Amino acid sequence: MHKEIEMALTPVSGSQVTIESARRPITVLIADPNEISRSGLRALLEADPRFDLVAEATIEPATLAERSQPNLILLDPARQG
């Protein structure tokens, strides 16, 4: 696993992780207009049972995020607006 992803999974000081929440996968929305980037992220997430990819967006991810209610949104850092 990539070090950046491993660091993101480390609990924040003071956060509460219950046994029940630890058993459920982390739901993820990928928001990136680049198909190659989405494909690579999708492959990483699908290889790890701790993640459940619930949606992908190429533009305007807000509506999709509202509908799918992911735990984590992976957003293109170069995204404008």
Buried (B, 14 or more C-beta within 10 A) or exposed (E): EEEEEEEEEEEEEEEEEEEEEEEEBBBBBBBBEEEEEBEEBBEBBEEEEEBBBBBBBBEEBEEBBEEBEBBBBBBBEEEEE
